[in-house]
Amino acid sequence: MLTNHDAFARAAAVIPGGVSSPVRAYGSVGGDPRFLESARGPYVVDVEGREYVDLVASWGPAILGHAHPEVVDAVQRAAARGLSFGAPTVAEVELAEEIVRRVPVVERLRLVSTGTEATMTAVRLARGITHRPLVVKFAGCYHGHSDGLLAAAGSGVATAGLPGSAGVTEATAGETLVLPYNDLDAVQAAFSAHGHRIAAVITEAQPANMGVVPSLPDFNGELRRITAAHGALLIWDEVLTGFRVGPSGWWGIEAASPAGLPGWAWAPDLVTFGKVVGGGLPVAAVGGPAAVMEHLAPLGPVYQAGTLSGNPVAVAAGLTTLRLADDAVYRRLDEVADTLRAEVHAALDRAGVPHRVQHAGNLFSVFWGERAAEDGVLTYTQAKAQDTASYTRFFHAMLDAGVALPPSAFEAWFVTAAHDDTAVTRILDALPAAADAAARA
Ligand code: PMP
């Protein structure tokens, strides 16, 4: 039988680090990554035939659980009609219509293949519209791996403890202003000093790539006020939150509580989507009001393109996923997340492990250590101060018990609507021993 260890060794001989994306390598928790062979519902199965309850969900897309039969069927039917045309299709129009229906601030959108492309295009649009060079991002927010957005990024960059990345020129890095999250004074100061040169502020609608760090009340609203006052665009990155935290993503949650601003006065100029919007295949999108989006080629001067953009097989997965993601799905996602948050917290308390569970909608993560427990985590600096060694012990105890968590303390935990009571019970049963393991320094 091929073991995970053998598979990893073989992979490392031909693929840098043995993985196609860094955080899969278990770099911060150690050990052999599980090489997966199949996945169904809330479970994944590795090459050794071991089944795990999955709390990674492909890093977000699998809100219906893995390999939902109707999604698989739609993909198979689309594949039989042709894998890629390089021409427009009605299905991509239907997907665009579904997104526009759910997020009305999006009047026009362009389909791309990855979240990285979506945010890269959003930034280019902002620069093309404003004719300004600078972009403000927040430390700990991850917007994909385009050069300018890697500065002080979360996700794998946080996990590896890298300051940014080699290979990014100083000139490019110099066009990104990195500010502490949740710090409006810093935003005001940046705009006072450079306002006439700032094209856009890009922010995760709710940061979930340094662990989950919710925005302070009206942080997003103030970003809107400040950017509007200076003629800069506001970009919400909903690659992770979009269509996961609710039927309209974080947009819908913020719309329900407009933080003191009337109408859509808080609304961003551009929104990026990924993950759920492709239902597990490569689809992402950038959208916004028509007046903004019509700066894109072929209507406008801002160029953007993709051979596989709007790929018919990928679109079938995304469209079917969104059509199936009804209120019952979101209720179940919230229910499972609420239960896990409460039970993880209780188990860690019982074991005497200092921690803080933070959440934004159904996205949550645990910050480890006294400091996080006492003060909570509002910034990347605070997130990085957590005790990752506790998480490593917790992670491996859960894995040994058949529960696959994200292999980094800086990632959100992802539930699916397929996490039925059996799957949830398996997670809960694993918690006491894992909490004890976390407690053993
Ligand atoms: N933005 C956010 C908020 C993300 O979480 C991610 C991926 N985790 C991206 C952008 C990049 O998406 P992709 O990996 O599809 O390029």
Residues whose N, C-alpha, C, O or C-beta is under 5 A from the ligand:
A	BS01	PMP	T114 G115 T116 Y142 H143 G144 E204 D237 V239 L240 G274
